[in-house]
Amino acid sequence: MTGAKIDLRELSDAVLLTDGGLETSLVFLDGINLPSFAAFPLLGEEEGREKLDRYFRQYLDIADKYGVGFVLDTPTWRANPDWGEILGFSKRALASIDMQAVSWARALAAPYAARGMTVLVNGVIGPRGDGYRVETVMTPAEAESYHRDQVKAFGDAGADMVSAITMTYSQEAAGIARASAGAGLQSVISFTVETDGRLPSGESLKDAIETVDDETDSAPAYFMINCAHPSHFDAVLAGGGSWIRRVRGVRANASAKSHAELDAATELDPGDPVDLGRRYRAMRDRFGHIAVLGGCCGTDRRHIAAICEACL
């Protein structure tokens, strides 16, 4: 089944799987050149689409094996106006790519959905600037205006949901949630944190989530943490609080290195897939509502399989 009529809030504690680290896998494992770390240009060529197909099918197959649903991302993390301009794509071209990305994902999901798997086609939105540093700071209203065209393209193409991935400060995240609500799309907000468990902006995870909820009348279906190792945020979650119920997903890095160290790395640090799986299990044992499970930088099918083996 597809997720077109599924309310994300009604999924409760149902497990949903995601992929691993798309861009790091393509660059370091497949040897593909991704200028500005952007995967979306691959959609414009048959060979590129085939590479994306192969990458995502391995994760869909893992979800199929374990009998869980899957959140299928569009490869559009960099497909916003600022990055598009750097890469030579106009706003009109970006809108076309966003819509093509949803159609591509829907076609890839079709055989799995036909077998009864819940597959949610997820329009991915990245930060306006760098994913590790706060650069241009927007108000929620400015961020809503900036990201509105991409959200609209996803909605027009029939995406099931929109996720803001690797958000570095709360105001931009709130703007994306507002834009999604205005387009009638369910949204998910995923923050990244530094080794001290705080956002690159210096905000605590608690404050960032509560700020977004206050600014948007709790519009996001749920929140996630991504692009950080579990050791970076374990203590934050252990601190407790009602806000933790809003965190439903984790997409951790394979490596325990800091963002600065990863940014300067010339080789991939795959960490320890088995240890990562154990950490997810410990987290699930304590917070059973954290049920959207996947990976980020440095993770591949080994890590996702280890997470499934440990948790499912």
N, C-alpha and C positions, 0 to 999 in steps of 0.2 A: 504494500500500500504506500502511496505517497503521503506526504505530510500536509497537503494543501488545506485540510480542514481540522488539523490538530492544534489545540490550544496548548502552548508550551507550559503554561501554568498548571494544566491538568495532568501533565505527565508525572507529577509528583516525584517519586524516587526511582522511576524507571531508568535503567542504564542506557545511555547513548554513547556510542564510540565516535571518535574523530580520527583524522589522519595524524601523521607525525609532523616533522619539520619539512614542509614542502620546499622552500627555497634552499635550505642547507642541503637537503638530499639531492636536489637537482644540480647544485653547484659542486658539492664536494664528493658525492657518490657517483653521479652520472656525468660529471665533467661538462655541464652545460653552462655557457656564459650567460649570466643574467645581469645586464647593465642596470645599475641602481637597485639591484636585488629584486627586480620586477619580473614576475612570472606571467603576467597577463599578455605580453606580446606573443607568447607561444600559441595563444588561441588563433592567431592570424595565419597560421601555416599548418598544413596537414601533419607534417612530422612533429610539430610542437604539440598538437592536440593528441597525437598518438602517445607521446611521452607522458602527457598529463593523464591520459587514460590508464597507462600501465602503472603509473604511480598510485592513483586512487583505487584502482581495482584490487590491489593487494590488501588495502585496508577494508574495503567492502567485503572481501573474501573472509577476513578475520572476523568481522562482525557477523557475517553469515554463519561461520563455524560456531560461534558462541551464542547465536540466537538473540542478538541484541540489535537495537536500532542504530542508525548512523546519521551523523550530521555531515553532509557533503558540501564542502566549501567551494566557492568560486575562487579562482586564483587571481583575485583582484585587489589584494592588499595595498598595492601601489597605484591603483587606477584612480587617483584623484587629480585635480587640475595642476597642482604644483609639480608633482612627480611626472604627470603626463607631459607637461611643457618641457621638462628636462629631457624626456625621452622622445619628443617630437610628435605628441598626440594632442589634437585639438579636443575641446570639450565635447564636440559632436562625435568625434571618433571614440572617445572614452565611453560615451553613453551607448554607442553601438556595441562596443566590446563588453560592457557590463551586461547588456541584454543577450549577447551571444554566449556569454559565460553561463548564464542561467539555462539557456537552451541546451548547451553542451552538457551541463551537470544533470539536467533532467533526462537526457538521452542515456547518459552513463548509468543513471540510477534505475532506468526502466526495467531491465531484466531482474534486478534484485527486488524491486517493488512488486513485480509480477509474482514473485515467489512468497510474498507476504511480509517482507522486511519493511519496517518504517524507515524511510529515507527522507530526510529534510534537506531541501536545497537551500543553502545558506549564502546569502549575498555578503561577502566579506568587505569590510571597510577598514582601512588602516589610518593611522594618524596623518595629519596634514604634513608634519615634519618627520623628524627622525624618531624611530621607535624606542630609542634608548635615552634621549635627551628632550627636555622641553625647550622648544625654540620659539616659534610664533605662538603667542598666547591669545586665544580668542575667548570672547564671552560666549555663553550658551547660545545667544541669538546669532552671533557671528558664525559660530560653528554650525548651527542649524542651516543657515543660508549657504555656507560653503559646501556642505555635504549633501544638500537637498537633491541635486541633480543625480548623483549616484544612487541615492535611496530610491528616487522616482524611477530610474531605469530598472532597478531590481524589481520594484513593484509592478511596473508595466510588463515585465517579462514573466511574471508569475512566480517569483521566489517565495518560499515558505516563511522565511525569516531573514533578518539582517543581523550581523554581528560586527561590532566595533572591536577590533583585535589590537592588542598591545597599546592600549591607551595609557598615556603618561600623566594626564591631569584631568580633573573631574569636569571642568567646564566644556571641553571639547566632547567628552563622552555624553554630557547632558544634551548638547546640541544635536548629536546624532540620534539620541533617543527621542528627542522632540521631532526631528525630521521624519523618523520612522513612524511615530504615532500619527503624524499628519498625513502620511501616505497610507495609513491603515495596515502597516506591517509590524509584526512582532519583532522586538529587538532584544539583543543580548549585549551586555557591556563586559569586556574583558580587560582588566587592568594588569599591567606589568609592575613588578616591584624590584627594588635593589636588594643587595645582600642583607640589609637591615630590615627588610620587610616593608619599607615605605616606598611610595611611588617616586619616580624620578623628580616630580614636583616637590617632594618633601611631605606630601600629604600622607596620613595613615590610610590604610585600606578601609578601615571603618569610616573615617571622615569622607573619603571619596565616594563610597557607596551611598552614605546618607545624604551627601550633597546632591548626587544625581537623583536620588529618589525625591528629595525636597524640591528640586528644580523641575521635575517632570511628572509630579504626582504619581511616583512609583511606576513609571511607564515600562521600564525594562522587565521582561519576563523573568530574567535572573541575571546574575553576575558570574564572571569567571576570573581566574588568575591564569596568566600565560607568560611565557618567556622568562621564567625564573625557576630555579631548582627548588624542590620541596624544602630543603634545608633553609632556604631564604624566608619562607613564610610559615613554617611549622609553628613557631612560637606565637605568631600573630593569631593564628586560628586557635591555638591552645589558650589564648587569653580569654576566650569566651565572649558572649554577648549575643543579643537577639539578631544583630545584623548578619551574623554568620549564616543564618538560614537563607539569606539572599544569595549566598555563594553556592552555585549548583554545579560548577564545572572547574576542572583544572587541566591545563595543557602545559606541562612542565618541560623545562629544558633537560637535556641529557646531562649536561655539565653543571657542576657547582660553581663554575667560574663567574666572576662579575660581568656585567654588561661591558665594561671598559676592556676587560681581558678578552671577551668574545669578539668585540669589535676589532681588536688588533690581531686576532688569531689568523694564521695562514693555513692551519690544519684543523680538521674537525675533531672535537673532543666528544666521543660517543658515550663517555661515562660508563656506567655498569647497568645494563638493562635489567638484570635480576634484582639488583638493589633498588632501582627505581620502582619496579613492580612491588617490592616489599613496602616501600614508602607509601605507595598508593593504597595498599591494603591496610596499613596502619591508619591512614587518613580515613578510609572508608569505614573502618571499624569504629572510629570515633564520630565521624560525621557521615552517616549513611545517606543523607540527602545530597552529598556531592557525588553525582552520578553521571555527569558528562565527562568522559575520560578520554584523554588524548595526549599528544605530545607537541613540542615546539622545537626550537633550534637543536639540532644534533640528534633528534630522535628519528628512528626509522621503524620498519615493520618488526624488528627484533624487540624494540622497547614496547610497542603496542601489544605484541603477543605476550610479552612478560607481564604487562599490566593486566591483561585479560586472564592469564594463567593464575596470577596472584589474587585477583578480585572476583573472578567469575567461576 
